Amino acid sequence: MTDSPLWHPFTPMQAFAEERAPVIAAADGFELIDVAGKRYLDGVSSLWCNVHGHRVPEIDEAIRAQLDRVAHSTLLGLRCDVADELARQLVRIAPAAAGTEPLTKVFFSDSGATCVEVGLKMAFQYHRQKATPERRDLFLKLSHAYHGDTVGTASVGGISLFHTLYGELFYKTAAIPSPTPPGYPYALPEGHDADSLPRWALAETDRLLGEHAGRVAALVMEPRVQGAGGLLMHPAGYLRSIRELCTKHDVPLIADEVAVGFGKTGETWACQTEDVVPDFLCTAKGLTGGYLPVAATLTTDRIYDAFLGEPHELRTFFHGHTFTGNALGCAAALASLKKYEADDCPANARALSEAIGERLAPLADHPHVAAVRRCGVMTAIDLVAERVPHRPFPPERRTGHRAVLAARERGLILRPLGDTLVLMPAVGMPVGLADRLCETAIAAIDAATAA
Ligand SMILES: *Cc1c(COP(=O)(O)O)cnc(C)c1O
């Protein structure tokens, strides 16, 4: 039982109250430490945002030094040196490719949801203010997408569990099929095989872009991997094809790199794995090394220029948050980025990914594991009652949750997506920790799936 008044996010509070979740009080490197002194390996990088571990001396020091200068001042009508510098650094590291418009402008906000919502609103307003104005009021989204929990970003989400309830509040969207929906590749919709489904999804996207020509304000997607929807991993070339379809139909592409950015795929940006430059790039989670809530929406001169004009023309982007570009957060982000480059985190992520693949190889013939799916450090382990024929566990058994409890007992923090167990180590985690991560996860799976 808990006597705390705290209402936890995405948490069934009735069950949680019975559960004795650890109370985290400290951390050390890649371990979290609870009030009783028990240590846990942080196997999901504190919900996918931690980059270099906890209590990183360089980041701690940068925040302390910033505290001696200023913790926060507004970006409404004033500049701030660390915010300017972070914007410059983000433009420097943004994905770029010959013959595409570079990402040259940076709008700060506070979370993954806000940086995506900023992209949506900017795209909407852009069409009204561009040289030949248009009223475009529809967003294309992927089925099973997740972009955050504000009403705006929930509108472009596609996880029925989270999003159906609020449907009446949403703005206008049309869903394109995910190329790799839940169950892919072992439980496919009628009439499809593993190759035909992604091809059909692209053909449908082309068709919908044509059908709604002149109405689509933007297409928003998580590049390469749809995270909260179940770590749905797109086939190679899919993102590239979406970029080409957006260009063909003159629809801006919003890439939500909130989860996949900062090295998770083995490249800094998922877009870089397919040489794609979006019209909007959204980044949050890993931006400050997982320390503080800072997010950014990057875009091109073309979009930005549509917002220029005399103040009385009201072409301004009327959006902002009190803590936009918070100085402590920007200082943390600059220190994190410096360490990220010095340590070559993408290279570490690739080595860590390989080690995880090797250590999880024994699951290939586990009777209750349908598949181990991986992209970079993002690892999904699908737990099932039976592999062939494919038979899920009953949802009320909460098998994924049981695995998480079993892992916790063994000193490993994980979090499931339904009955998919997710390993999402920090990209800076030493490769040597892959043994402990994977061995504990396998032991937890054995415990949770036993009859
Ligand atoms: C986590 C996440 C978000 C939302 O980020 P918050 O900081 O929780 O608002 C948005 N998009 C994706 C892809 C995410 O994984």
The ligand as an ORCA input file, in Angstrom:
! r2SCAN-3c Opt
* xyz 0 1
  C       7.692      9.988    -25.539
  C       7.284     10.427    -26.892
  C       6.601     11.629    -27.109
  C       6.107     12.483    -25.965
  O       7.129     13.013    -25.224
  P       6.793     13.656    -23.785
  O       8.060     14.310    -23.389
  O       6.400     12.513    -22.908
  O       5.675     14.607    -24.012
  C       6.348     12.029    -28.398
  N       6.716     11.261    -29.435
  C       7.347     10.097    -29.287
  C       7.740      9.315    -30.487
  C       7.638      9.624    -28.008
  O       8.229      8.430    -27.840
*
